[in-house]
Amino acid sequence: MTFGEQPAYLRVAGDLRRKIADGSLPPHTRLPSQARIREEYGVSDTVALEARKVLMAEGLVEGRSGSGTYVRERPVPRRVARSGFRPSHGATPFRQEQADAAARGTWESKSEQAEASGAVAERLCIQPGDRVMCTKYVFRDAGEPMMLSTSWEPLAVTGRTPVMLPEEGPLGGMGVVERMAAIDVIVDNVTEEVGARPGLAEELLTLGGVPGHVVLVIQRTYFASGRPVETADVVVPADRYRVAYHLPVR
């Protein structure tokens, strides 16, 4: 193979990908069999198999037990709007994660005390093993799971206060900014880092993805006078959503 030349399986996968993109192989169409790919492209069974594996890893096709491999329906990506701080009055966890005023959604959650892992402790500037309140959320838009979030709050800040449990008490179900303000902790900064990785099996099971699908991970931390008071990992399926930021110019 000369410099710059693609391996045969990538060339075959590229041509099949093009046919999927231009509609020659529309959604729900059966992908050509391994034997058909071998004959059409003049390649070995191994190359045909590897090409199919590439398309499956990219989420373009899916296997159906006893039936074959089919082109997947490609959803039109929707927007997850983010803009840093949310309104201090009337915020909710859904609005905290999705700033688009046109979006209407629901969420479910579960909170429990835990010991901070090394990574979480570093983000919260506490010691590994320190107690935190861990809350896991599933966010839905029109009933469809659209986003997951796991947040951690140091109990050194919220412990034995009315806002220790994010979804209970007088401010249950409000956003971080308003809850912290109720205990005289004024959030004045927020940072977000966005990355991508293959979704974990349990994440994809909840979000309706298939193995190999990529998710976007937003690592968010709220600060009060330089002290981290909440950090969270927000997980969004990359094939169905785009994250859009609206940042004010100062």
Secondary structure, 3 states (H helix, E strand, C coil): CCCCCCCHHHHHHHHHHHHHHHCCCCCCCECCCHHHHHHHHCCCHHHHHHHHHHHHHCCCEEEECCCEEEECCCCCCEEEEECCCCCCCCCCHHHHHCCCCCCCEEEEEEEEEEECCHHHHHHHCCCCCCEEEEEEEEEEECCEEEEEEEEEEEHHHHCCCCCCCCCCCCCCCCCHHHHHHCCCCCCCEEEEEEEEEECCHHHHHHHCCCCCCEEEEEEEEEEECCEEEEEEEEEEECCCEEEEECCCCC
